[in-house]
Amino acid sequence: YVSRARAQEFGLKGLLGARVAGSELGDAKRRLHEVEEQRLQLREKYLQAGHEFEDAFCRSEQQGEARSKALRAEVDKLECRCEKYGQRFKTVQGDIAEVQPKLHSQTAALHSKEEEIDRLRDALQQEQRLTSHRESQFLQCQWQQFQDRAEEETQLRQLIALPVHQELLEEQ
């Protein structure tokens, strides 16, 4: 009996162990299935994020290329302007270098003319003073002559007329 009881106990334990093992196996399968689903969901999320990242990266790269092209065009335009203004600058520098000697000679001639004008102005003022002095002397001389004639005439008026004088002499 004991061996039979042991065999039954062993069988029951095995059966219980099998049931527990089956239950644990079912739980493990269920958890494996859940984990597999989570893994698939995560894989989908990672793939979606990867696609979104690639799309964003492509858009960013395209925008960067477009911006780079726009900046290159702007740089080319500014370089062209710079070259054009550089040429103008060189031309103007050449013109200045060409005109500068003429300017110096004309400035020297202008200073010479200004000195001549100052000299002639001084001479004119001197001549005007001299002329004014001579005119004054001339007018004084004429005035003196006028006064002398006026005095002579006054003296002559005071004299007796020649026919009257002859009459007076004959009467005496």
ChimeraX attribute file (.defattr): number of C-alpha atoms within 10 A of each C-alpha:
attribute: neighborCount
match mode: 1-to-1
recipient: residues
	/A:1	6
	/A:2	7
	/A:3	9
	/A:4	9
	/A:5	10
	/A:6	11
	/A:7	13
	/A:8	13
	/A:9	12
	/A:10	14
	/A:11	13
	/A:12	12
	/A:13	13
	/A:14	14
	/A:15	14
	/A:16	12
	/A:17	14
	/A:18	14
	/A:19	12
	/A:20	13
	/A:21	14
	/A:22	13
	/A:23	12
	/A:24	13
	/A:25	14
	/A:26	12
	/A:27	12
	/A:28	13
	/A:29	12
	/A:30	12
	/A:31	12
	/A:32	13
	/A:33	12
	/A:34	12
	/A:35	12
	/A:36	12
	/A:37	12
	/A:38	12
	/A:39	12
	/A:40	12
	/A:41	12
	/A:42	12
	/A:43	12
	/A:44	12
	/A:45	12
	/A:46	12
	/A:47	12
	/A:48	12
	/A:49	12
	/A:50	12
	/A:51	12
	/A:52	12
	/A:53	12
	/A:54	12
	/A:55	12
	/A:56	12
	/A:57	12
	/A:58	12
	/A:59	12
	/A:60	12
	/A:61	12
	/A:62	12
	/A:63	12
	/A:64	12
	/A:65	12
	/A:66	12
	/A:67	12
	/A:68	12
	/A:69	12
	/A:70	12
	/A:71	12
	/A:72	12
	/A:73	12
	/A:74	12
	/A:75	12
	/A:76	12
	/A:77	12
	/A:78	12
	/A:79	12
	/A:80	12
	/A:81	12
	/A:82	12
	/A:83	12
	/A:84	12
	/A:85	12
	/A:86	12
	/A:87	12
	/A:88	12
	/A:89	12
	/A:90	12
	/A:91	12
	/A:92	12
	/A:93	12
	/A:94	12
	/A:95	11
	/A:96	13
	/A:97	11
	/A:98	11
	/A:99	11
	/A:100	12
	/A:101	11
	/A:102	12
	/A:103	12
	/A:104	11
	/A:105	11
	/A:106	12
	/A:107	12
	/A:108	12
	/A:109	12
	/A:110	12
	/A:111	12
	/A:112	12
	/A:113	12
	/A:114	12
	/A:115	12
	/A:116	12
	/A:117	12
	/A:118	12
	/A:119	12
	/A:120	12
	/A:121	12
	/A:122	12
	/A:123	12
	/A:124	12
	/A:125	12
	/A:126	12
	/A:127	12
	/A:128	12
	/A:129	12
	/A:130	12
	/A:131	12
	/A:132	12
	/A:133	12
	/A:134	12
	/A:135	12
	/A:136	12
	/A:137	12
	/A:138	12
	/A:139	12
	/A:140	12
	/A:141	12
	/A:142	12
	/A:143	12
	/A:144	12
	/A:145	12
	/A:146	12
	/A:147	12
	/A:148	12
	/A:149	12
	/A:150	12
	/A:151	12
	/A:152	12
	/A:153	12
	/A:154	11
	/A:155	10
	/A:156	11
	/A:157	10
	/A:158	9
	/A:159	10
	/A:160	11
	/A:161	11
	/A:162	9
	/A:163	9
	/A:164	10
	/A:165	12
	/A:166	12
	/A:167	11
	/A:168	11
	/A:169	9
	/A:170	8
	/A:171	7
	/A:172	6
